[in-house]
Amino acid sequence: MNVVEIIKKKRDGGALTAEEIEFLIDSYVAKKIPDYQFSAFLMAGFLRGFNKQETSALTKSMLYSGKVLDLSEIKGAKIDKHSTGGVGDKTSLILAPIAAAAGIVVPMISGRGLGHTGGTLDKLESIPGFSTNLNIRALKRVLLKNGVVMIGQTKEIAPADKLIYALRDVTATVESIPLITASIMSKKLAEGIDGLTLDVKTGSGAFMKSLTDAKLLAESLINTAKAFNKRAIAFITDMNQPLGNYIGNWLEVVESVKALRGEIKNDLTELSNTLAGAMIFLGKKAKTLDDGIRKAEQIIKSGEAYERFLKMVKLQGGEVSFIENLDKYPKARFSAKVLSGSQGYIKAMDTTEIGLTAVELGAGRLTKEDSIDPKAGIIVHKKMGDFVNRGDLIAEIFTDKKIALKKAKERLLNAIEFSNSKKRKPKLIKQIIQ
């Protein structure tokens, strides 16, 4: 096949065959195609789009560029969850142990935070000793013992995705829904799963700002799952404000542990139970989605999910004492209270700006080389629809960088918009697509 002719075909709006896509992906991974030619292909596809068949072919080629886990020796339905990312989104830490306690096998491969969004791996690694770098043999050992494992992407899993994403990041082709779909699904399908629960965020703190784009992405993910005969449910959920009240790696572990213990009840616990319920339903441990949600709530009340989380921490090398006694963890050197200078109802929150404030405090990274302070972050005390008086506590900030305190206060206050009249709180789950 001729690379230039394939690029030209896509540039002119033609649909590529599965064989042409496979040739491009295989050749690029084998370093037979230079970056500049593959960049031209990505841009042509970004501008012209890819149809359903092309998206499935992209996913398949990226999936089989590496190993697909064989988990047949482990009994039970293998179900995972994927979120498109947001601020304060720590549902994975809660729902994975719930699903495992319900008899679902959860082989979760997660990512790191980049930009204003947090990453599951960074949160888990804030637990002293916790290892997310397990080989396939160790992954299976943990799954056999506890039904849930949470690790990072290994070298064997979808290597094409790593190469292509790095190129998309520097060629302004990240926002293509088919390319996002192929990236997500190639990694998830490589886990050897039977089904997938999808949480597609929309709003001021999401990558998909509009509901229309979120719906398009959700439908693309569902269609691709169907093409591989996998069961899937997608939830389009709100990210116009932080999820839960804690932002930052160890802080989010703290809120997750409190949720697993049944000590808090908020939007975080509602969404975690819903997504866990969907996993239980997809794994055929519940007759309906609602039944699955009820089972998730019961598992929290019984303490089984918390015990699964503790066991996962122990099996992956983490020091359980920090989970059992959350106050044992080291404290940030500096903290400050953010008090409101306005009065009224909170009308809107610039959630991306709030996430970037946490990054400046040390809780995230803007480049892959940046280091993270697990203690840094924000506790949000007021959210949309709440009434605030002047001088009321809106948030608390934590950091080891004293110089960051003043700017963080200003950014947080500027990220919140007030109104004299009460506004309805945003609907958490906007749509379900099966």
Secondary structure, DSSP 8 states (H G I E B T S, - for coil): --HHHHHHHHHTT----HHHHHHHHHHHHTT-S-HHHHHHHHHHHHHH---HHHHHHHHHHHHTTS-----TTS-S-BEEEEE---SS--HHHHHHHHHHHTT-BEEEEE---BTTB--HHHHHHTSTT------HHHHHHHHHHHSEEEEE--TTS-HHHHHHHHHHHTTT-TT-HHHHHHHHHHHHHTTT-SEEEEEEEESTTSSS-SHHHHHHHHHHHHHHHHHTT-EEEEEEEE-SS-SSSEESHHHHHHHHHHHHTT---SHHHHHHHHHHHHHHHHTTSSSSHHHHHHHHHHHHHHTHHHHHHHHHHHHTT--THHHH-GGGS---SEEEEEE-SS-EEEEEE-HHHHHHHHIIIIIS-SSTT----TT-EEEE---TT-EE-TT-EEEEEEES-TTHHHHHHHHHHHTEEEESS------SEEEEE-
